[in-house]
Each structure stands twice: as C-alpha cells, then as structure tokens.
Amino acid sequence: MITEAELLQAALRGYQAERDRLDQVIADIQARIGNPRGGGAPAPVRRTMSAAARQRIDAAQRKRWAKFHKR
C-alpha cells in the first residue's frame, strides 16, 4: 500500500517535470518573439521632448507649487 508521503513525493516529481517542460516551452517562445528577458532584444527607444513642451510642463509645475504654498 502506498503511503500519503510516497503519493505526495510522486506528485511532486510529476509537477516538477511538468514545470521543467513548461519552462523550456516558455523560453523557446520568448526567444522566437525577441523578449528582452531572452537576452537578444534591443532596449526601447526613448522619446525626446521638445524645449517648448518642457517649458509648458515647468510652467504648470510652478503654478501647482504656487497654489500649494499659497494655502
């Protein structure tokens, strides 16, 4: 007769084997789609902001700070 501990150990071995198989499938898919964690994908391009946009953001922030400190 199989004990509960033996049954759990067998289930654990089966689940670990399934996890290893799934890890391999996931790694293969990531390699095919160029996932950055796969190692080969380039970093995303950062968008630059115009000087006028930075000035608008600066002005809005100064206005928020002035309103906050006015209270």
PDB file of N, CA, C and O in Angstrom:
ATOM      1  N   MET A   1       0.842  -1.185   0.000  1.00  0.00           N
ATOM      2  CA  MET A   1       0.000   0.000   0.000  1.00  0.00           C
ATOM      3  C   MET A   1       0.889   1.251   0.000  1.00  0.00           C
ATOM      4  O   MET A   1       1.904   1.306   0.695  1.00  0.00           O
ATOM      5  N   ILE A   2       0.497   2.229  -0.775  1.00  0.00           N
ATOM      6  CA  ILE A   2       1.259   3.458  -0.902  1.00  0.00           C
ATOM      7  C   ILE A   2       0.868   4.410   0.230  1.00  0.00           C
ATOM      8  O   ILE A   2      -0.313   4.634   0.496  1.00  0.00           O
ATOM      9  N   THR A   3       1.888   4.963   0.885  1.00  0.00           N
ATOM     10  CA  THR A   3       1.607   5.914   1.955  1.00  0.00           C
ATOM     11  C   THR A   3       1.328   7.288   1.359  1.00  0.00           C
ATOM     12  O   THR A   3       1.621   7.554   0.194  1.00  0.00           O
ATOM     13  N   GLU A   4       0.762   8.136   2.178  1.00  0.00           N
ATOM     14  CA  GLU A   4       0.462   9.502   1.721  1.00  0.00           C
ATOM     15  C   GLU A   4       1.736  10.245   1.343  1.00  0.00           C
ATOM     16  O   GLU A   4       1.745  10.990   0.363  1.00  0.00           O
ATOM     17  N   ALA A   5       2.810  10.056   2.101  1.00  0.00           N
ATOM     18  CA  ALA A   5       4.073  10.725   1.821  1.00  0.00           C
ATOM     19  C   ALA A   5       4.615  10.279   0.461  1.00  0.00           C
ATOM     20  O   ALA A   5       5.100  11.109  -0.308  1.00  0.00           O
ATOM     21  N   GLU A   6       4.540   8.983   0.154  1.00  0.00           N
ATOM     22  CA  GLU A   6       5.017   8.484  -1.135  1.00  0.00           C
ATOM     23  C   GLU A   6       4.177   9.042  -2.280  1.00  0.00           C
ATOM     24  O   GLU A   6       4.703   9.382  -3.340  1.00  0.00           O
ATOM     25  N   LEU A   7       2.887   9.130  -2.060  1.00  0.00           N
ATOM     26  CA  LEU A   7       1.996   9.681  -3.073  1.00  0.00           C
ATOM     27  C   LEU A   7       2.320  11.145  -3.340  1.00  0.00           C
ATOM     28  O   LEU A   7       2.360  11.581  -4.491  1.00  0.00           O
ATOM     29  N   LEU A   8       2.550  11.902  -2.266  1.00  0.00           N
ATOM     30  CA  LEU A   8       2.891  13.312  -2.423  1.00  0.00           C
ATOM     31  C   LEU A   8       4.241  13.484  -3.120  1.00  0.00           C
ATOM     32  O   LEU A   8       4.406  14.386  -3.942  1.00  0.00           O
ATOM     33  N   GLN A   9       5.207  12.621  -2.793  1.00  0.00           N
ATOM     34  CA  GLN A   9       6.511  12.707  -3.443  1.00  0.00           C
ATOM     35  C   GLN A   9       6.398  12.412  -4.941  1.00  0.00           C
ATOM     36  O   GLN A   9       7.039  13.072  -5.759  1.00  0.00           O
ATOM     37  N   ALA A  10       5.593  11.433  -5.287  1.00  0.00           N
ATOM     38  CA  ALA A  10       5.398  11.109  -6.701  1.00  0.00           C
ATOM     39  C   ALA A  10       4.708  12.267  -7.422  1.00  0.00           C
ATOM     40  O   ALA A  10       5.079  12.609  -8.545  1.00  0.00           O
ATOM     41  N   ALA A  11       3.714  12.863  -6.784  1.00  0.00           N
ATOM     42  CA  ALA A  11       3.030  14.008  -7.384  1.00  0.00           C
ATOM     43  C   ALA A  11       3.997  15.173  -7.559  1.00  0.00           C
ATOM     44  O   ALA A  11       3.977  15.849  -8.588  1.00  0.00           O
ATOM     45  N   LEU A  12       4.835  15.406  -6.566  1.00  0.00           N
ATOM     46  CA  LEU A  12       5.816  16.484  -6.635  1.00  0.00           C
ATOM     47  C   LEU A  12       6.779  16.272  -7.795  1.00  0.00           C
ATOM     48  O   LEU A  12       7.075  17.212  -8.533  1.00  0.00           O
ATOM     49  N   ARG A  13       7.273  15.038  -7.964  1.00  0.00           N
ATOM     50  CA  ARG A  13       8.178  14.749  -9.083  1.00  0.00           C
ATOM     51  C   ARG A  13       7.472  15.000 -10.414  1.00  0.00           C
ATOM     52  O   ARG A  13       8.068  15.547 -11.341  1.00  0.00           O
ATOM     53  N   GLY A  14       6.226  14.608 -10.507  1.00  0.00           N
ATOM     54  CA  GLY A  14       5.472  14.824 -11.745  1.00  0.00           C
ATOM     55  C   GLY A  14       5.278  16.300 -12.033  1.00  0.00           C
ATOM     56  O   GLY A  14       5.451  16.740 -13.169  1.00  0.00           O
ATOM     57  N   TYR A  15       4.921  17.067 -11.016  1.00  0.00           N
ATOM     58  CA  TYR A  15       4.720  18.511 -11.199  1.00  0.00           C
ATOM     59  C   TYR A  15       6.030  19.220 -11.540  1.00  0.00           C
ATOM     60  O   TYR A  15       6.038  20.149 -12.347  1.00  0.00           O
ATOM     61  N   GLN A  16       7.137  18.788 -10.931  1.00  0.00           N
ATOM     62  CA  GLN A  16       8.428  19.390 -11.249  1.00  0.00           C
ATOM     63  C   GLN A  16       8.832  19.097 -12.692  1.00  0.00           C
ATOM     64  O   GLN A  16       9.389  19.960 -13.371  1.00  0.00           O
ATOM     65  N   ALA A  17       8.552  17.890 -13.156  1.00  0.00           N
ATOM     66  CA  ALA A  17       8.855  17.548 -14.548  1.00  0.00           C
ATOM     67  C   ALA A  17       8.004  18.398 -15.490  1.00  0.00           C
ATOM     68  O   ALA A  17       8.500  18.878 -16.509  1.00  0.00           O
ATOM     69  N   GLU A  18       6.746  18.583 -15.159  1.00  0.00           N
ATOM     70  CA  GLU A  18       5.863  19.413 -15.973  1.00  0.00           C
ATOM     71  C   GLU A  18       6.336  20.867 -15.970  1.00  0.00           C
ATOM     72  O   GLU A  18       6.309  21.529 -17.007  1.00  0.00           O
ATOM     73  N   ARG A  19       6.769  21.366 -14.811  1.00  0.00           N
ATOM     74  CA  ARG A  19       7.281  22.735 -14.716  1.00  0.00           C
ATOM     75  C   ARG A  19       8.525  22.907 -15.582  1.00  0.00           C
ATOM     76  O   ARG A  19       8.671  23.920 -16.266  1.00  0.00           O
ATOM     77  N   ASP A  20       9.419  21.924 -15.557  1.00  0.00           N
ATOM     78  CA  ASP A  20      10.628  21.995 -16.375  1.00  0.00           C
ATOM     79  C   ASP A  20      10.268  22.026 -17.858  1.00  0.00           C
ATOM     80  O   ASP A  20      10.872  22.771 -18.629  1.00  0.00           O
ATOM     81  N   ARG A  21       9.288  21.221 -18.257  1.00  0.00           N
ATOM     82  CA  ARG A  21       8.866  21.198 -19.650  1.00  0.00           C
ATOM     83  C   ARG A  21       8.270  22.547 -20.040  1.00  0.00           C
ATOM     84  O   ARG A  21       8.569  23.072 -21.113  1.00  0.00           O
ATOM     85  N   LEU A  22       7.423  23.112 -19.167  1.00  0.00           N
ATOM     86  CA  LEU A  22       6.807  24.410 -19.449  1.00  0.00           C
ATOM     87  C   LEU A  22       7.854  25.526 -19.489  1.00  0.00           C
ATOM     88  O   LEU A  22       7.758  26.428 -20.321  1.00  0.00           O
ATOM     89  N   ASP A  23       8.845  25.474 -18.606  1.00  0.00           N
ATOM     90  CA  ASP A  23       9.913  26.474 -18.631  1.00  0.00           C
ATOM     91  C   ASP A  23      10.642  26.457 -19.972  1.00  0.00           C
ATOM     92  O   ASP A  23      10.996  27.508 -20.508  1.00  0.00           O
ATOM     93  N   GLN A  24      10.862  25.276 -20.503  1.00  0.00           N
ATOM     94  CA  GLN A  24      11.539  25.160 -21.795  1.00  0.00           C
ATOM     95  C   GLN A  24      10.662  25.719 -22.914  1.00  0.00           C
ATOM     96  O   GLN A  24      11.158  26.419 -23.796  1.00  0.00           O
ATOM     97  N   VAL A  25       9.375  25.420 -22.884  1.00  0.00           N
ATOM     98  CA  VAL A  25       8.458  25.940 -23.903  1.00  0.00           C
ATOM     99  C   VAL A  25       8.401  27.465 -23.828  1.00  0.00           C
ATOM    100  O   VAL A  25       8.417  28.136 -24.860  1.00  0.00           O
ATOM    101  N   ILE A  26       8.335  28.017 -22.612  1.00  0.00           N
ATOM    102  CA  ILE A  26       8.296  29.469 -22.434  1.00  0.00           C
ATOM    103  C   ILE A  26       9.578  30.106 -22.961  1.00  0.00           C
ATOM    104  O   ILE A  26       9.527  31.135 -23.635  1.00  0.00           O
ATOM    105  N   ALA A  27      10.717  29.508 -22.663  1.00  0.00           N
ATOM    106  CA  ALA A  27      11.998  30.044 -23.140  1.00  0.00           C
ATOM    107  C   ALA A  27      12.055  30.022 -24.670  1.00  0.00           C
ATOM    108  O   ALA A  27      12.552  30.964 -25.287  1.00  0.00           O
ATOM    109  N   ASP A  28      11.551  28.957 -25.274  1.00  0.00           N
ATOM    110  CA  ASP A  28      11.547  28.875 -26.738  1.00  0.00           C
ATOM    111  C   ASP A  28      10.664  29.966 -27.337  1.00  0.00           C
ATOM    112  O   ASP A  28      11.050  30.603 -28.317  1.00  0.00           O
ATOM    113  N   ILE A  29       9.502  30.183 -26.767  1.00  0.00           N
ATOM    114  CA  ILE A  29       8.592  31.216 -27.273  1.00  0.00           C
ATOM    115  C   ILE A  29       9.214  32.594 -27.098  1.00  0.00           C
ATOM    116  O   ILE A  29       9.155  33.415 -28.013  1.00  0.00           O
ATOM    117  N   GLN A  30       9.806  32.861 -25.944  1.00  0.00           N
ATOM    118  CA  GLN A  30      10.439  34.152 -25.710  1.00  0.00           C
ATOM    119  C   GLN A  30      11.570  34.389 -26.699  1.00  0.00           C
ATOM    120  O   GLN A  30      11.751  35.512 -27.169  1.00  0.00           O
ATOM    121  N   ALA A  31      12.319  33.371 -27.015  1.00  0.00           N
ATOM    122  CA  ALA A  31      13.410  33.511 -27.977  1.00  0.00           C
ATOM    123  C   ALA A  31      12.857  33.833 -29.368  1.00  0.00           C
ATOM    124  O   ALA A  31      13.454  34.604 -30.120  1.00  0.00           O
ATOM    125  N   ARG A  32      11.716  33.237 -29.699  1.00  0.00           N
ATOM    126  CA  ARG A  32      11.127  33.463 -31.029  1.00  0.00           C
ATOM    127  C   ARG A  32      10.545  34.864 -31.169  1.00  0.00           C
ATOM    128  O   ARG A  32      10.572  35.437 -32.259  1.00  0.00           O
ATOM    129  N   ILE A  33      10.013  35.429 -30.070  1.00  0.00           N
ATOM    130  CA  ILE A  33       9.400  36.760 -30.165  1.00  0.00           C
ATOM    131  C   ILE A  33      10.372  37.869 -29.792  1.00  0.00           C
ATOM    132  O   ILE A  33      10.026  39.045 -29.903  1.00  0.00           O
ATOM    133  N   GLY A  34      11.566  37.530 -29.358  1.00  0.00           N
ATOM    134  CA  GLY A  34      12.560  38.553 -29.037  1.00  0.00           C
ATOM    135  C   GLY A  34      12.284  39.239 -27.720  1.00  0.00           C
ATOM    136  O   GLY A  34      12.478  40.450 -27.617  1.00  0.00           O
ATOM    137  N   ASN A  35      11.845  38.527 -26.721  1.00  0.00           N
ATOM    138  CA  ASN A  35      11.581  39.074 -25.399  1.00  0.00           C
ATOM    139  C   ASN A  35      12.881  39.593 -24.798  1.00  0.00           C
ATOM    140  O   ASN A  35      13.883  38.878 -24.821  1.00  0.00           O
ATOM    141  N   PRO A  36      12.902  40.846 -24.245  1.00  0.00           N
ATOM    142  CA  PRO A  36      14.128  41.386 -23.656  1.00  0.00           C
ATOM    143  C   PRO A  36      14.723  40.485 -22.590  1.00  0.00           C
ATOM    144  O   PRO A  36      15.944  40.450 -22.438  1.00  0.00           O
ATOM    145  N   ARG A  37      13.899  39.754 -21.846  1.00  0.00           N
ATOM    146  CA  ARG A  37      14.452  38.863 -20.834  1.00  0.00           C
ATOM    147  C   ARG A  37      15.123  37.669 -21.486  1.00  0.00           C
ATOM    148  O   ARG A  37      15.882  36.946 -20.842  1.00  0.00           O
ATOM    149  N   GLY A  38      14.841  37.461 -22.772  1.00  0.00           N
ATOM    150  CA  GLY A  38      15.504  36.405 -23.507  1.00  0.00           C
ATOM    151  C   GLY A  38      16.941  36.766 -23.819  1.00  0.00           C
ATOM    152  O   GLY A  38      17.748  35.888 -24.126  1.00  0.00           O
ATOM    153  N   GLY A  39      17.276  38.054 -23.745  1.00  0.00           N
ATOM    154  CA  GLY A  39      18.649  38.481 -23.878  1.00  0.00           C
ATOM    155  C   GLY A  39      19.011  39.159 -25.187  1.00  0.00           C
ATOM    156  O   GLY A  39      19.993  39.901 -25.219  1.00  0.00           O
ATOM    157  N   GLY A  40      18.269  38.945 -26.273  1.00  0.00           N
ATOM    158  CA  GLY A  40      18.727  39.454 -27.547  1.00  0.00           C
ATOM    159  C   GLY A  40      18.023  40.702 -28.049  1.00  0.00           C
ATOM    160  O   GLY A  40      18.443  41.262 -29.061  1.00  0.00           O
ATOM    161  N   ALA A  41      16.976  41.158 -27.389  1.00  0.00           N
ATOM    162  CA  ALA A  41      16.206  42.287 -27.910  1.00  0.00           C
ATOM    163  C   ALA A  41      16.854  43.614 -27.518  1.00  0.00           C
ATOM    164  O   ALA A  41      17.376  43.741 -26.411  1.00  0.00           O
ATOM    165  N   PRO A  42      16.826  44.601 -28.413  1.00  0.00           N
ATOM    166  CA  PRO A  42      17.392  45.912 -28.071  1.00  0.00           C
ATOM    167  C   PRO A  42      16.480  46.664 -27.107  1.00  0.00           C
ATOM    168  O   PRO A  42      15.290  46.370 -26.991  1.00  0.00           O
ATOM    169  N   ALA A  43      17.061  47.631 -26.426  1.00  0.00           N
ATOM    170  CA  ALA A  43      16.286  48.445 -25.491  1.00  0.00           C
ATOM    171  C   ALA A  43      15.325  49.336 -26.278  1.00  0.00           C
ATOM    172  O   ALA A  43      15.632  49.732 -27.402  1.00  0.00           O
ATOM    173  N   PRO A  44      14.162  49.656 -25.696  1.00  0.00           N
ATOM    174  CA  PRO A  44      13.227  50.523 -26.401  1.00  0.00           C
ATOM    175  C   PRO A  44      13.810  51.929 -26.594  1.00  0.00           C
ATOM    176  O   PRO A  44      14.600  52.407 -25.780  1.00  0.00           O
ATOM    177  N   VAL A  45      13.408  52.568 -27.673  1.00  0.00           N
ATOM    178  CA  VAL A  45      13.895  53.910 -27.983  1.00  0.00           C
ATOM    179  C   VAL A  45      13.157  54.911 -27.109  1.00  0.00           C
ATOM    180  O   VAL A  45      11.929  54.892 -27.031  1.00  0.00           O
ATOM    181  N   ARG A  46      13.907  55.781 -26.455  1.00  0.00           N
ATOM    182  CA  ARG A  46      13.296  56.798 -25.601  1.00  0.00           C
ATOM    183  C   ARG A  46      12.865  57.971 -26.454  1.00  0.00           C
ATOM    184  O   ARG A  46      13.589  58.401 -27.352  1.00  0.00           O
ATOM    185  N   ARG A  47      11.684  58.485 -26.169  1.00  0.00           N
ATOM    186  CA  ARG A  47      11.185  59.626 -26.922  1.00  0.00           C
ATOM    187  C   ARG A  47      11.756  60.908 -26.341  1.00  0.00           C
ATOM    188  O   ARG A  47      11.872  61.048 -25.123  1.00  0.00           O
ATOM    189  N   THR A  48      12.108  61.833 -27.202  1.00  0.00           N
ATOM    190  CA  THR A  48      12.639  63.114 -26.745  1.00  0.00           C
ATOM    191  C   THR A  48      11.511  64.131 -26.682  1.00  0.00           C
ATOM    192  O   THR A  48      10.514  64.019 -27.396  1.00  0.00           O
ATOM    193  N   MET A  49      11.680  65.109 -25.833  1.00  0.00           N
ATOM    194  CA  MET A  49      10.663  66.127 -25.629  1.00  0.00           C
ATOM    195  C   MET A  49      11.208  67.461 -26.126  1.00  0.00           C
ATOM    196  O   MET A  49      12.371  67.797 -25.901  1.00  0.00           O
ATOM    197  N   SER A  50      10.359  68.202 -26.797  1.00  0.00           N
ATOM    198  CA  SER A  50      10.806  69.489 -27.324  1.00  0.00           C
ATOM    199  C   SER A  50      11.007  70.478 -26.177  1.00  0.00           C
ATOM    200  O   SER A  50      10.492  70.286 -25.076  1.00  0.00           O
ATOM    201  N   ALA A  51      11.756  71.525 -26.455  1.00  0.00           N
ATOM    202  CA  ALA A  51      12.002  72.558 -25.449  1.00  0.00           C
ATOM    203  C   ALA A  51      10.692  73.240 -25.067  1.00  0.00           C
ATOM    204  O   ALA A  51      10.482  73.560 -23.897  1.00  0.00           O
ATOM    205  N   ALA A  52       9.815  73.465 -26.035  1.00  0.00           N
ATOM    206  CA  ALA A  52       8.532  74.108 -25.745  1.00  0.00           C
ATOM    207  C   ALA A  52       7.682  73.241 -24.809  1.00  0.00           C
ATOM    208  O   ALA A  52       7.014  73.757 -23.912  1.00  0.00           O
ATOM    209  N   ALA A  53       7.713  71.944 -25.021  1.00  0.00           N
ATOM    210  CA  ALA A  53       6.953  71.043 -24.156  1.00  0.00           C
ATOM    211  C   ALA A  53       7.513  71.060 -22.738  1.00  0.00           C
ATOM    212  O   ALA A  53       6.754  71.059 -21.769  1.00  0.00           O
ATOM    213  N   ARG A  54       8.840  71.073 -22.615  1.00  0.00           N
ATOM    214  CA  ARG A  54       9.456  71.143 -21.277  1.00  0.00           C
ATOM    215  C   ARG A  54       9.085  72.452 -20.587  1.00  0.00           C
ATOM    216  O   ARG A  54       8.839  72.467 -19.380  1.00  0.00           O
ATOM    217  N   GLN A  55       9.043  73.543 -21.336  1.00  0.00           N
ATOM    218  CA  GLN A  55       8.674  74.835 -20.747  1.00  0.00           C
ATOM    219  C   GLN A  55       7.228  74.815 -20.264  1.00  0.00           C
ATOM    220  O   GLN A  55       6.928  75.349 -19.197  1.00  0.00           O
ATOM    221  N   ARG A  56       6.328  74.204 -21.038  1.00  0.00           N
ATOM    222  CA  ARG A  56       4.920  74.109 -20.607  1.00  0.00           C
ATOM    223  C   ARG A  56       4.792  73.281 -19.337  1.00  0.00           C
ATOM    224  O   ARG A  56       4.038  73.634 -18.431  1.00  0.00           O
ATOM    225  N   ILE A  57       5.530  72.183 -19.276  1.00  0.00           N
ATOM    226  CA  ILE A  57       5.494  71.334 -18.082  1.00  0.00           C
ATOM    227  C   ILE A  57       6.065  72.083 -16.887  1.00  0.00           C
ATOM    228  O   ILE A  57       5.502  72.019 -15.794  1.00  0.00           O
ATOM    229  N   ASP A  58       7.176  72.794 -17.077  1.00  0.00           N
ATOM    230  CA  ASP A  58       7.789  73.577 -16.000  1.00  0.00           C
ATOM    231  C   ASP A  58       6.820  74.641 -15.484  1.00  0.00           C
ATOM    232  O   ASP A  58       6.676  74.827 -14.276  1.00  0.00           O
ATOM    233  N   ALA A  59       6.160  75.334 -16.405  1.00  0.00           N
ATOM    234  CA  ALA A  59       5.231  76.388 -16.005  1.00  0.00           C
ATOM    235  C   ALA A  59       4.056  75.799 -15.222  1.00  0.00           C
ATOM    236  O   ALA A  59       3.624  76.372 -14.222  1.00  0.00           O
ATOM    237  N   ALA A  60       3.547  74.670 -15.672  1.00  0.00           N
ATOM    238  CA  ALA A  60       2.430  74.042 -14.967  1.00  0.00           C
ATOM    239  C   ALA A  60       2.852  73.601 -13.570  1.00  0.00           C
ATOM    240  O   ALA A  60       2.089  73.743 -12.614  1.00  0.00           O
ATOM    241  N   GLN A  61       4.066  73.066 -13.450  1.00  0.00           N
ATOM    242  CA  GLN A  61       4.551  72.633 -12.138  1.00  0.00           C
ATOM    243  C   GLN A  61       4.739  73.826 -11.207  1.00  0.00           C
ATOM    244  O   GLN A  61       4.372  73.754 -10.034  1.00  0.00           O
ATOM    245  N   ARG A  62       5.307  74.923 -11.711  1.00  0.00           N
ATOM    246  CA  ARG A  62       5.456  76.119 -10.883  1.00  0.00           C
ATOM    247  C   ARG A  62       4.093  76.626 -10.418  1.00  0.00           C
ATOM    248  O   ARG A  62       3.955  77.073  -9.279  1.00  0.00           O
ATOM    249  N   LYS A  63       3.087  76.561 -11.287  1.00  0.00           N
ATOM    250  CA  LYS A  63       1.744  77.002 -10.930  1.00  0.00           C
ATOM    251  C   LYS A  63       1.165  76.114  -9.831  1.00  0.00           C
ATOM    252  O   LYS A  63       0.546  76.615  -8.892  1.00  0.00           O
ATOM    253  N   ARG A  64       1.361  74.794  -9.941  1.00  0.00           N
ATOM    254  CA  ARG A  64       0.869  73.879  -8.896  1.00  0.00           C
ATOM    255  C   ARG A  64       1.551  74.164  -7.567  1.00  0.00           C
ATOM    256  O   ARG A  64       0.897  74.206  -6.525  1.00  0.00           O
ATOM    257  N   TRP A  65       2.887  74.363  -7.603  1.00  0.00           N
ATOM    258  CA  TRP A  65       3.610  74.633  -6.373  1.00  0.00           C
ATOM    259  C   TRP A  65       3.147  75.959  -5.751  1.00  0.00           C
ATOM    260  O   TRP A  65       2.979  76.054  -4.535  1.00  0.00           O
ATOM    261  N   ALA A  66       2.946  76.958  -6.575  1.00  0.00           N
ATOM    262  CA  ALA A  66       2.495  78.257  -6.057  1.00  0.00           C
ATOM    263  C   ALA A  66       1.139  78.117  -5.396  1.00  0.00           C
ATOM    264  O   ALA A  66       0.909  78.675  -4.323  1.00  0.00           O
ATOM    265  N   LYS A  67       0.243  77.378  -6.023  1.00  0.00           N
ATOM    266  CA  LYS A  67      -1.096  77.188  -5.455  1.00  0.00           C
ATOM    267  C   LYS A  67      -1.010  76.424  -4.128  1.00  0.00           C
ATOM    268  O   LYS A  67      -1.705  76.757  -3.168  1.00  0.00           O
ATOM    269  N   PHE A  68      -0.154  75.398  -4.084  1.00  0.00           N
ATOM    270  CA  PHE A  68       0.006  74.599  -2.880  1.00  0.00           C
ATOM    271  C   PHE A  68       0.574  75.439  -1.730  1.00  0.00           C
ATOM    272  O   PHE A  68       0.087  75.354  -0.602  1.00  0.00           O
ATOM    273  N   HIS A  69       1.593  76.243  -2.011  1.00  0.00           N
ATOM    274  CA  HIS A  69       2.258  77.017  -0.964  1.00  0.00           C
ATOM    275  C   HIS A  69       1.464  78.263  -0.588  1.00  0.00           C
ATOM    276  O   HIS A  69       1.737  78.877   0.443  1.00  0.00           O
ATOM    277  N   LYS A  70       0.520  78.632  -1.379  1.00  0.00           N
ATOM    278  CA  LYS A  70      -0.312  79.808  -1.093  1.00  0.00           C
ATOM    279  C   LYS A  70      -1.244  79.533   0.095  1.00  0.00           C
ATOM    280  O   LYS A  70      -1.583  80.439   0.857  1.00  0.00           O
ATOM    281  N   ARG A  71      -1.647  78.280   0.236  1.00  0.00           N
ATOM    282  CA  ARG A  71      -2.611  77.907   1.295  1.00  0.00           C
ATOM    283  C   ARG A  71      -2.046  78.107   2.675  1.00  0.00           C
ATOM    284  O   ARG A  71      -2.728  77.842   3.665  1.00  0.00           O
TER     285      ARG A  71
END
